[in-house]
Amino acid sequence: MSKRKFAVIGHPIGHTMSPFIHRRLFELAHTDGDYTIMDVAPEEFPVKIKDLNELAGYNVTIPDKQAIIPFLDKLDPKAELYGSVNTVRNGQVREGFTTDPDGFLKALAANNIPFEGDVVIVGCGGVARTFVYEAALAGCNITIAVRPDDAQMRDSLAADVKSKIDGANISACLISELEQSELCPSLLVNATPVGMYPRTDAMPITVKVIDRCRCVFDAVYNPLETKLVQAARANGAAAAGGMTMLVWQAVVAHEIWDGSVYNNDDISQLIEDSAKEQSKLF
């Protein structure tokens, strides 16, 4: 009997950790699955959707997360809220999901990081949307901190979230203003690429700001422990990096496809192994 086929699609799609992570998750769950990479540009969906529909399921990355939606039968409520799909389950109904939000929440929970109170989110790009939306849904008091040239994008994000989530409490400041602020965040989230390989000595905020944070989450997943995560832990704060979210959002995809169940120890090991595997690509 041939294995069920899965894939990750995007364009261009070169180095990606998806095959390594998902193949390991199939092994851990003792389920069958052949996982490959498919280069699919948004304009190619009318031609390639037939091939995609023959897969048991697939993951979707940039720039296809919105372009795939018209070719699906149904969206999960979170995917509909976000207007974005990164996981598809095929069957009688072709349903789209976004696993990034639950991957983020599971990453926090696995690292004993509470998601409550005053939350500072540094940055306002694509990944920041996930953090701002989830913080609003959790009833947090949100501050979005950005560089001066990102103020318009920040305001647009805040307005979008407020229009969709009643009672969303969102304020704004510049990153440079955090040092003078008296805010002591229960959680600070870095949603910028600052600190990513190869510029691993950089941090998006100063040590003075870190000293006031109870917990820190850094969306950067290369390296496994950024300078920001290291500084937070050195100060006694609970901290986690982006590789935790990358792996946990993949876990959620397998929960969707097969109802698979994993234990934290296995996933913690996979996070470490994924970081080692990633280092071979750079």
Backbone as numpy.savetxt, mean C-alpha at the origin, in Angstrom:
# Nx Ny Nz CAx CAy CAz Cx Cy Cz
-3.43 -32.58 -13.86 -4.28 -31.37 -13.86 -3.40 -30.13 -13.86
-3.63 -29.20 -14.78 -2.81 -28.00 -14.87 -3.13 -27.03 -13.73
-2.12 -26.27 -13.34 -2.31 -25.29 -12.28 -3.19 -24.14 -12.75
-3.90 -23.55 -11.81 -4.62 -22.32 -12.11 -3.60 -21.23 -12.42
-3.98 -20.32 -13.29 -3.05 -19.28 -13.73 -3.43 -17.93 -13.14
-2.40 -17.24 -12.64 -2.53 -15.90 -12.08 -1.43 -15.03 -12.69
-1.56 -13.71 -12.54 -0.55 -12.82 -13.11 -0.62 -11.46 -12.43
0.41 -10.67 -12.67 0.37 -9.24 -12.36 0.48 -8.51 -13.68
-0.36 -7.50 -13.87 -0.35 -6.75 -15.13 -0.03 -5.28 -14.86
0.60 -4.65 -15.84 0.95 -3.24 -15.77 1.72 -2.88 -17.03
2.15 -1.61 -17.12 2.90 -1.19 -18.31 3.65 0.11 -18.03
4.97 0.15 -18.24 5.80 -1.05 -18.48 5.96 -1.81 -17.18
6.22 -3.07 -17.26 6.35 -3.87 -16.04 7.65 -4.65 -16.11
8.61 -4.20 -15.36 9.93 -4.83 -15.35 10.14 -5.57 -14.05
11.01 -5.00 -13.19 11.27 -5.62 -11.90 10.05 -5.48 -11.00
9.53 -6.56 -10.53 8.41 -6.56 -9.60 8.57 -7.71 -8.62
8.21 -7.46 -7.37 8.31 -8.49 -6.34 7.09 -9.42 -6.33
6.09 -9.10 -7.13 4.83 -9.86 -7.07 5.01 -11.36 -7.29
5.73 -11.81 -8.34 5.86 -13.27 -8.53 6.50 -13.96 -7.33
7.55 -13.38 -6.78 8.22 -13.99 -5.63 7.26 -14.10 -4.45
6.58 -13.01 -4.13 5.69 -12.99 -2.96 4.50 -13.92 -3.15
3.85 -13.86 -4.30 2.64 -14.65 -4.50 2.93 -16.14 -4.63
4.04 -16.49 -5.25 4.39 -17.91 -5.32 4.64 -18.48 -3.94
5.27 -17.70 -3.08 5.49 -18.15 -1.71 4.17 -18.27 -0.95
3.25 -17.37 -1.19 1.95 -17.42 -0.52 1.15 -18.64 -0.96
1.24 -19.00 -2.24 0.60 -20.24 -2.69 1.20 -21.44 -1.96
2.51 -21.46 -1.81 3.18 -22.57 -1.13 2.76 -22.64 0.34
2.74 -21.49 1.01 2.39 -21.46 2.43 0.96 -21.93 2.67
0.07 -21.63 1.74 -1.34 -22.01 1.88 -1.64 -23.39 1.30
-0.62 -24.01 0.70 -0.79 -25.33 0.06 -1.90 -25.29 -0.99
-1.90 -24.20 -1.76 -2.84 -24.08 -2.87 -2.05 -24.01 -4.17
-2.70 -24.36 -5.28 -2.02 -24.37 -6.56 -2.16 -23.03 -7.24
-1.13 -22.65 -7.98 -1.20 -21.40 -8.71 0.09 -21.11 -9.46
-0.02 -20.86 -10.75 1.11 -20.48 -11.57 1.03 -18.97 -11.78
2.04 -18.24 -11.30 1.97 -16.77 -11.27 3.01 -16.18 -12.21
2.57 -15.33 -13.15 3.46 -14.77 -14.15 3.29 -13.26 -14.24
4.07 -12.66 -15.14 4.02 -11.22 -15.41 3.46 -10.99 -16.81
2.54 -10.03 -16.95 1.98 -9.69 -18.26 2.05 -8.18 -18.46
2.65 -7.77 -19.55 2.71 -6.34 -19.89 1.44 -5.98 -20.66
0.61 -5.16 -20.04 -0.66 -4.75 -20.66 -0.80 -3.24 -20.49
-0.79 -2.52 -21.60 -1.02 -1.08 -21.57 -2.52 -0.81 -21.49
-2.93 0.31 -20.91 -4.38 0.60 -20.78 -5.15 0.50 -22.09
-4.55 0.97 -23.18 -5.26 0.95 -24.46 -5.38 -0.45 -25.05
-4.69 -1.43 -24.45 -4.72 -2.79 -24.97 -5.82 -3.65 -24.34
-6.53 -3.13 -23.36 -7.55 -3.94 -22.68 -8.60 -4.52 -23.62
-9.14 -3.76 -24.60 -10.15 -4.36 -25.48 -9.66 -5.62 -26.19
-8.36 -5.68 -26.46 -7.80 -6.84 -27.16 -7.39 -7.94 -26.18
-6.82 -7.55 -25.04 -6.22 -8.53 -24.12 -7.16 -8.98 -23.00
-8.33 -8.39 -22.90 -9.22 -8.77 -21.80 -9.65 -10.23 -21.90
-9.73 -10.78 -23.10 -10.09 -12.19 -23.25 -9.06 -13.07 -22.58
-7.77 -12.77 -22.77 -6.71 -13.54 -22.12 -6.76 -13.36 -20.60
-7.04 -12.15 -20.16 -7.11 -11.90 -18.72 -8.28 -12.66 -18.09
-9.38 -12.76 -18.81 -10.55 -13.46 -18.28 -10.32 -14.96 -18.14
-9.32 -15.48 -18.82 -9.01 -16.91 -18.70 -8.16 -17.22 -17.47
-7.64 -16.18 -16.83 -6.89 -16.38 -15.59 -7.85 -16.60 -14.43
-7.36 -17.28 -13.39 -8.18 -17.44 -12.18 -8.29 -16.12 -11.44
-7.26 -15.32 -11.56 -7.24 -14.00 -10.93 -5.96 -13.29 -11.31
-5.90 -11.99 -11.03 -4.68 -11.26 -11.34 -4.60 -9.98 -10.52
-3.36 -9.49 -10.40 -3.09 -8.22 -9.73 -2.87 -7.15 -10.77
-3.15 -5.92 -10.41 -3.09 -4.80 -11.34 -2.22 -3.71 -10.74
-1.25 -3.23 -11.53 -0.41 -2.14 -11.07 -0.46 -0.98 -12.06
0.31 0.05 -11.80 0.30 1.26 -12.62 0.66 0.92 -14.08
-0.04 1.47 -15.06 -1.09 2.52 -15.00 -2.49 1.96 -15.22
-2.70 0.70 -14.85 -3.93 0.00 -15.23 -5.03 -0.01 -14.16
-4.76 0.58 -13.00 -5.68 0.41 -11.87 -7.06 1.02 -12.10
-7.13 2.06 -12.91 -8.43 2.65 -13.26 -8.92 2.12 -14.61
-8.00 1.88 -15.51 -8.37 1.47 -16.86 -9.07 0.11 -16.90
-8.81 -0.75 -15.92 -9.41 -2.09 -15.90 -10.88 -2.04 -15.50
-11.31 -1.01 -14.81 -12.65 -0.99 -14.20 -13.79 -1.22 -15.21
-13.80 -0.57 -16.39 -14.92 -0.80 -17.32 -15.03 -2.23 -17.82
-13.99 -3.04 -17.63 -14.01 -4.41 -18.13 -14.40 -5.43 -17.06
-14.82 -4.93 -15.89 -15.23 -5.80 -14.79 -16.74 -5.75 -14.61
-17.29 -6.79 -13.98 -18.73 -6.85 -13.75 -19.13 -6.17 -12.44
-18.19 -6.12 -11.49 -18.55 -5.67 -10.15 -17.32 -5.14 -9.45
-17.53 -4.17 -8.55 -16.45 -3.66 -7.72 -16.79 -3.89 -6.25
-15.78 -4.31 -5.49 -15.90 -4.36 -4.04 -16.12 -2.93 -3.53
-16.82 -2.75 -2.39 -17.09 -1.39 -1.90 -15.85 -0.52 -1.75
-14.75 -1.10 -1.27 -13.52 -0.30 -1.11 -12.98 0.12 -2.48
-13.00 -0.78 -3.45 -12.53 -0.44 -4.79 -13.39 0.67 -5.39
-14.69 0.60 -5.12 -15.60 1.62 -5.62 -15.32 2.96 -4.95
-15.06 2.94 -3.65 -14.75 4.16 -2.92 -13.47 4.81 -3.46
-12.46 3.99 -3.67 -11.17 4.50 -4.12 -11.14 4.76 -5.63
-12.05 4.14 -6.38 -12.00 4.27 -7.83 -10.75 3.65 -8.40
-10.31 2.53 -7.77 -9.05 1.91 -8.16 -9.12 0.42 -7.85
-8.51 -0.38 -8.72 -8.50 -1.85 -8.57 -7.07 -2.35 -8.68
-6.66 -3.18 -7.71 -5.34 -3.82 -7.85 -5.41 -5.35 -7.79
-6.62 -5.89 -7.62 -6.81 -7.34 -7.59 -8.13 -7.69 -8.26
-8.09 -8.70 -9.12 -9.30 -9.16 -9.81 -9.49 -10.64 -9.54
-10.71 -11.01 -9.20 -11.10 -12.42 -9.05 -12.05 -12.77 -10.18
-11.63 -13.72 -11.00 -12.46 -14.15 -12.12 -13.35 -15.33 -11.72
-14.44 -15.45 -12.42 -15.40 -16.52 -12.17 -16.63 -16.18 -12.98
-17.79 -16.58 -12.49 -19.01 -16.16 -13.18 -19.16 -14.65 -13.16
-18.62 -14.04 -12.10 -18.59 -12.58 -11.99 -17.13 -12.15 -11.90
-16.75 -11.20 -12.71 -15.38 -10.66 -12.67 -15.39 -9.46 -11.72
-14.81 -9.65 -10.54 -14.92 -8.63 -9.49 -13.57 -8.00 -9.18
-13.57 -6.67 -9.04 -12.36 -5.93 -8.74 -12.29 -5.51 -7.28
-11.10 -5.56 -6.73 -10.85 -5.20 -5.33 -9.64 -4.28 -5.26
-9.51 -3.56 -4.16 -8.26 -2.89 -3.85 -7.78 -3.43 -2.51
-6.61 -4.03 -2.48 -6.12 -4.68 -1.26 -5.16 -3.79 -0.48
-4.76 -2.66 -1.04 -3.82 -1.78 -0.34 -4.35 -1.31 1.02
-5.62 -0.89 1.13 -6.11 -0.45 2.43 -6.01 -1.53 3.51
-6.50 -2.72 3.22 -6.44 -3.79 4.22 -5.01 -4.25 4.45
-4.17 -4.18 3.40 -2.76 -4.51 3.58 -2.10 -3.55 4.55
-2.43 -2.27 4.43 -1.91 -1.25 5.36 -2.40 -1.52 6.78
-3.68 -1.78 6.94 -4.24 -2.02 8.27 -3.65 -3.28 8.91
-3.47 -4.32 8.11 -2.88 -5.55 8.63 -1.41 -5.35 9.00
-0.70 -4.53 8.25 0.69 -4.22 8.56 0.78 -3.49 9.90
-0.12 -2.55 10.13 -0.14 -1.85 11.42 -0.44 -2.83 12.55
-1.46 -3.64 12.38 -1.85 -4.58 13.43 -0.74 -5.57 13.75
-0.06 -6.07 12.72 1.01 -7.05 12.93 2.18 -6.46 13.71
2.31 -5.13 13.67 3.39 -4.46 14.37 2.91 -3.72 15.62
1.68 -4.06 16.05 1.11 -3.48 17.28 1.09 -1.95 17.24
0.73 -1.42 16.08 0.64 0.03 15.91 -0.84 0.42 15.88
-1.31 1.15 16.89 -2.72 1.56 16.89 -2.99 2.61 15.84
-4.21 2.63 15.35 -4.62 3.57 14.31 -5.73 4.43 14.88
-5.33 5.48 15.59 -6.30 6.30 16.31 -5.68 7.65 16.64
-6.51 8.56 17.11 -6.01 9.85 17.57 -5.47 10.72 16.45
-4.39 11.44 16.75 -3.79 12.38 15.81 -2.82 11.66 14.89
-3.10 11.72 13.62 -2.28 11.05 12.61 -1.74 12.08 11.63
-0.42 12.08 11.45 0.22 12.96 10.48 0.63 12.14 9.28
0.23 12.58 8.10 0.60 11.90 6.85 1.45 12.85 6.04
2.69 12.44 5.79 3.64 13.27 5.06 3.58 12.88 3.59
3.13 13.82 2.75 2.97 13.53 1.33 1.51 13.49 0.92
1.26 13.60 -0.39 -0.13 13.63 -0.86 -0.29 12.94 -2.20
0.64 12.06 -2.57 0.56 11.35 -3.84 -0.36 10.15 -3.78
-0.15 9.20 -4.71 -1.04 8.06 -4.83 -1.17 7.23 -3.58
-0.04 6.85 -2.97 -0.12 6.00 -1.78 -0.69 6.77 -0.60
-0.50 8.09 -0.57 -1.06 8.90 0.51 -2.58 8.83 0.54
-3.20 8.67 -0.63 -4.66 8.57 -0.69 -5.15 7.43 0.19
-4.46 6.29 0.12 -4.84 5.14 0.95 -4.80 5.51 2.41
-3.74 6.15 2.83 -3.57 6.47 4.25 -4.58 7.51 4.73
-4.83 8.52 3.90 -5.78 9.56 4.31 -7.20 8.99 4.37
-7.58 8.22 3.37 -8.91 7.61 3.37 -9.11 6.71 4.59
-8.13 5.84 4.85 -8.28 4.90 5.96 -8.26 5.61 7.31
-7.46 6.66 7.43 -7.44 7.43 8.67 -8.78 8.11 8.89
-9.38 8.62 7.81 -10.70 9.25 7.92 -11.76 8.23 8.32
-11.71 7.05 7.71 -12.67 5.99 8.04 -12.51 5.53 9.49
-11.28 5.61 10.01 -11.01 5.19 11.39 -11.34 6.29 12.39
-11.74 7.47 11.90 -12.11 8.57 12.79 -10.92 9.31 13.37
-9.77 9.24 12.72 -8.57 9.92 13.21 -8.62 11.41 12.90
-7.86 12.17 13.65 -7.64 13.58 13.36 -6.41 13.67 12.46
-6.62 14.06 11.22 -5.59 13.93 10.20 -4.93 15.27 9.90
-3.61 15.26 9.83 -2.85 16.40 9.33 -2.04 15.94 8.13
-2.22 16.58 6.99 -1.43 16.27 5.79 -0.33 17.30 5.68
0.92 16.83 5.71 2.08 17.73 5.64 2.78 17.54 4.30
3.00 18.63 3.60 3.60 18.55 2.26 4.61 19.67 2.05
5.33 19.60 0.93 6.19 20.69 0.49 5.31 21.80 -0.10
5.82 23.04 -0.15 4.99 24.15 -0.66 4.43 23.90 -2.05
5.21 23.27 -2.94 4.72 23.09 -4.31 3.67 21.99 -4.44
3.38 21.27 -3.35 2.36 20.22 -3.38 1.06 20.66 -2.69
0.98 21.92 -2.31 -0.18 22.39 -1.54 -1.50 22.21 -2.30
-1.49 22.49 -3.60 -2.72 22.36 -4.38 -3.16 20.90 -4.46
-2.22 19.99 -4.66 -2.55 18.58 -4.71 -3.07 18.09 -3.36
-2.44 18.58 -2.28 -2.89 18.25 -0.92 -4.33 18.69 -0.70
-4.65 19.92 -1.10 -6.00 20.45 -0.89 -7.02 19.66 -1.70
-6.64 19.24 -2.89 -7.53 18.45 -3.73 -7.81 17.09 -3.10
-6.78 16.47 -2.54 -6.95 15.19 -1.86 -7.87 15.34 -0.65
-7.63 16.36 0.15 -8.45 16.58 1.34 -9.91 16.81 0.96
-10.15 17.59 -0.09 -11.52 17.87 -0.53 -12.20 16.59 -1.03
-11.45 15.75 -1.73 -11.99 14.49 -2.24 -12.42 13.58 -1.11
-11.56 13.44 -0.11 -11.89 12.57 1.03 -13.08 13.12 1.80
-13.11 14.41 2.04 -14.21 15.02 2.78 -15.54 14.86 2.04
-15.50 14.85 0.70 -16.72 14.72 -0.08 -17.30 13.30 -0.02
-16.45 12.33 0.31 -16.88 10.93 0.32 -17.05 10.35 1.71
-16.42 10.96 2.71 -16.48 10.43 4.07 -16.99 11.53 4.99
-18.22 11.39 5.46 -18.82 12.38 6.34 -18.01 12.51 7.63
-17.78 13.74 8.03 -17.09 13.99 9.29 -15.60 13.85 9.25
-15.02 13.66 8.06 -13.56 13.53 7.96 -12.91 14.80 8.50
-11.99 14.62 9.44 -11.33 15.75 10.10 -9.91 15.87 9.55
-9.70 16.80 8.63 -8.43 16.93 7.94 -7.93 18.36 8.02
-6.71 18.53 8.48 -6.05 19.83 8.45 -4.77 19.70 7.65
-4.09 20.82 7.45 -2.92 20.81 6.58 -1.82 21.69 7.14
-0.59 21.34 6.78 0.55 22.18 7.11 1.69 21.85 6.15
2.76 22.62 6.23 3.96 22.31 5.47 4.86 21.40 6.30
5.64 20.57 5.65 6.54 19.68 6.37 7.47 20.49 7.27
7.91 21.63 6.79 8.83 22.47 7.56 8.19 23.00 8.84
6.86 23.02 8.90 6.16 23.54 10.07 5.99 22.50 11.17
6.24 21.23 10.84 6.05 20.18 11.84 6.99 20.35 13.04
8.19 20.84 12.77 9.17 20.96 13.86 8.73 21.97 14.91
8.04 23.03 14.47 7.57 24.04 15.43 6.21 23.70 16.02
5.55 22.72 15.46 4.22 22.33 15.94 4.29 21.67 17.30
3.23 21.81 18.06 3.15 21.15 19.36 2.43 19.80 19.26
2.07 19.41 18.04 1.36 18.16 17.81 2.25 16.97 18.17
1.69 16.03 18.91 2.39 14.79 19.26 1.61 13.63 18.66
1.92 13.25 17.43 1.10 12.27 16.71 1.13 10.89 17.36
-0.04 10.25 17.37 -0.07 8.84 17.76 0.55 8.01 16.66
0.48 8.52 15.41 1.09 7.83 14.27 1.51 8.85 13.22
2.75 8.72 12.75 3.22 9.50 11.61 3.48 8.54 10.46
2.94 8.88 9.30 3.08 8.03 8.11 3.85 8.77 7.03
4.93 8.17 6.56 5.66 8.75 5.43 5.10 8.18 4.13
4.49 9.05 3.33 3.93 8.63 2.04 4.72 9.25 0.90
5.98 9.62 1.17 6.86 10.16 0.14 7.93 9.12 -0.17
8.68 9.30 -1.27 9.77 8.37 -1.58 11.08 8.70 -0.87
11.08 9.71 0.00 12.30 10.10 0.69 12.82 8.96 1.57
14.08 8.60 1.38 14.67 7.50 2.12 14.78 6.22 1.31
14.21 6.24 0.09 14.24 5.05 -0.76 15.63 4.87 -1.37
16.00 3.60 -1.61 17.24 3.28 -2.30 17.30 4.03 -3.63
18.42 4.65 -4.00 19.73 4.56 -3.36 20.01 5.66 -2.35
19.08 6.59 -2.15 19.32 7.71 -1.21 18.81 7.34 0.18
19.43 6.35 0.75 18.94 5.77 2.00 19.29 6.58 3.24
20.11 7.62 3.11 20.48 8.44 4.27 19.49 9.57 4.53
18.51 9.72 3.67 17.57 10.83 3.79 16.36 10.46 4.65
15.77 11.47 5.30 14.52 11.30 6.04 13.58 12.45 5.66
12.28 12.20 5.62 11.34 13.25 5.23 11.11 14.29 6.33
11.45 13.94 7.56 11.26 14.84 8.70 12.50 14.81 9.57
12.57 15.69 10.54 13.74 15.76 11.42 13.57 14.85 12.64
14.69 14.61 13.31 14.67 13.80 14.53 13.81 14.46 15.59
13.79 15.79 15.62 12.97 16.51 16.60 11.50 16.16 16.44
11.04 16.00 15.22 9.64 15.61 14.98 9.43 14.16 15.38
10.37 13.30 15.02 10.26 11.87 15.36 10.15 11.69 16.86
10.86 12.52 17.62 10.85 12.39 19.08 9.46 12.55 19.68
8.55 13.19 18.95 7.20 13.41 19.47 6.20 12.38 18.99
6.65 11.42 18.17 5.73 10.44 17.57 5.71 9.14 18.38
4.52 8.66 18.68 4.41 7.38 19.39 4.69 6.21 18.45
4.26 6.35 17.19 4.45 5.27 16.21 4.75 5.88 14.85
5.44 5.10 14.01 5.81 5.56 12.67 5.60 4.42 11.67
5.02 4.78 10.52 4.94 3.84 9.40 5.55 4.51 8.18
6.49 3.83 7.53 7.15 4.36 6.35 6.75 3.52 5.14
6.11 4.14 4.17 5.65 3.41 2.98 6.80 2.94 2.09
7.99 3.50 2.28 9.15 3.07 1.50 9.48 1.61 1.86
9.64 0.76 0.82 9.90 -0.66 1.10 11.29 -1.11 0.66
12.10 -0.19 0.18 13.49 -0.51 -0.14 14.36 0.65 0.32
15.09 0.47 1.45 15.39 -0.78 2.16 14.28 -1.21 3.13
14.46 -2.41 3.70 13.49 -2.95 4.64 13.32 -2.01 5.83
14.43 -1.52 6.37 14.39 -0.56 7.47 15.02 0.74 7.00
14.21 1.73 6.76 14.71 3.04 6.34 15.33 3.76 7.54
16.01 4.84 7.25 16.59 5.65 8.33 15.48 6.17 9.24
14.32 6.48 8.67 13.19 6.95 9.47 12.73 5.87 10.44
12.58 4.64 9.97 12.18 3.53 10.84 13.22 3.30 11.92
14.48 3.33 11.56 15.55 3.12 12.53 15.54 4.21 13.61
15.36 5.46 13.18 15.35 6.57 14.13 14.15 6.47 15.08
13.01 6.07 14.55 11.82 5.93 15.39 12.02 4.84 16.44
12.55 3.71 16.02 12.77 2.62 16.96 13.81 2.98 18.01
14.84 3.71 17.58 15.87 4.14 18.53 15.28 5.06 19.60
14.18 5.72 19.25 13.52 6.61 20.19 12.44 5.90 21.00
12.31 4.59 20.80 11.33 3.81 21.55 9.95 3.73 20.93
9.81 4.24 19.71 8.51 4.19 19.03 8.35 2.89 18.26
7.11 2.41 18.18 6.82 1.26 17.32 6.90 1.74 15.88
7.51 0.95 15.01 7.69 1.40 13.63 7.66 0.22 12.67
7.20 0.47 11.46 7.16 -0.56 10.42 7.42 0.10 9.07
7.96 -0.69 8.12 8.28 -0.18 6.80 7.34 -0.70 5.74
7.52 -0.21 4.52 6.59 -0.49 3.44 6.55 -1.92 2.96
7.64 -2.68 3.19 7.61 -4.08 2.77 6.52 -4.85 3.52
6.24 -4.45 4.75 5.17 -5.11 5.51 3.83 -4.92 4.80
3.57 -3.72 4.31 2.32 -3.46 3.60 2.29 -4.17 2.26
3.43 -4.19 1.56 3.49 -4.85 0.25 3.14 -6.33 0.37
3.67 -6.99 1.39 3.39 -8.41 1.57 1.97 -8.63 2.08
1.54 -7.83 3.03 0.20 -8.04 3.59 -0.90 -7.75 2.56
-0.68 -6.79 1.66 -1.72 -6.57 0.64 -1.78 -7.75 -0.32
-0.64 -8.44 -0.51 -0.65 -9.66 -1.32 -1.39 -10.78 -0.59
-1.22 -10.82 0.74 -1.95 -11.80 1.55 -3.46 -11.62 1.36
-3.91 -10.37 1.36 -5.34 -10.09 1.20 -5.83 -10.59 -0.16
-5.00 -10.49 -1.19 -5.39 -11.01 -2.50 -5.66 -12.51 -2.43
-4.83 -13.24 -1.70 -5.03 -14.69 -1.57 -6.26 -15.01 -0.71
-6.55 -14.16 0.24 -7.79 -14.33 0.99 -8.99 -14.18 0.05
-8.90 -13.26 -0.88 -9.97 -13.04 -1.85 -10.08 -14.20 -2.83
-8.94 -14.66 -3.36 -8.96 -15.72 -4.36 -9.34 -17.08 -3.78
-8.80 -17.40 -2.61 -8.95 -18.76 -2.09 -9.44 -18.86 -0.65
-9.60 -17.74 0.03 -9.92 -17.80 1.44 -8.76 -18.32 2.26
-7.54 -18.16 1.77 -6.35 -18.68 2.45 -6.14 -17.99 3.80
-5.57 -18.74 4.74 -5.29 -18.22 6.08 -3.80 -18.40 6.36
-3.17 -17.37 6.90 -1.75 -17.39 7.19 -1.49 -16.99 8.63
-0.36 -17.43 9.17 -0.01 -16.98 10.52 1.07 -15.90 10.44
1.12 -15.08 11.48 2.00 -13.91 11.48 3.47 -14.29 11.35
3.88 -15.42 11.94 5.28 -15.83 11.88 5.70 -16.10 10.44
4.84 -16.80 9.69 5.16 -17.10 8.30 5.24 -15.82 7.46
4.35 -14.89 7.73 4.35 -13.64 6.96 5.55 -12.77 7.35
5.91 -12.77 8.62 7.10 -12.02 9.05 8.35 -12.54 8.34
8.44 -13.88 8.22 9.58 -14.47 7.52 9.55 -14.11 6.04
8.36 -14.11 5.45 8.24 -13.76 4.04 8.64 -12.31 3.80
8.32 -11.43 4.73 8.71 -10.02 4.61 10.24 -9.91 4.58
10.91 -10.62 5.47 12.37 -10.60 5.49 12.94 -11.21 4.21
12.38 -12.32 3.79 12.87 -12.98 2.57 12.63 -12.12 1.33
11.53 -11.40 1.32 11.22 -10.53 0.18 12.23 -9.38 0.11
12.62 -8.85 1.26 13.61 -7.79 1.29 14.95 -8.28 0.75
15.32 -9.50 1.13 16.57 -10.09 0.63 16.50 -10.31 -0.88
15.36 -10.79 -1.35 15.18 -11.02 -2.78 15.22 -9.69 -3.54
14.62 -8.68 -2.97 14.60 -7.36 -3.60 16.02 -6.80 -3.75
16.85 -7.05 -2.75 18.22 -6.52 -2.79 19.01 -7.08 -3.97
18.59 -8.22 -4.50 19.28 -8.81 -5.65 18.96 -8.05 -6.94
17.87 -7.28 -6.92 17.44 -6.57 -8.12 18.13 -5.23 -8.28
18.84 -4.78 -7.22 19.42 -3.43 -7.24 20.91 -3.50 -6.97
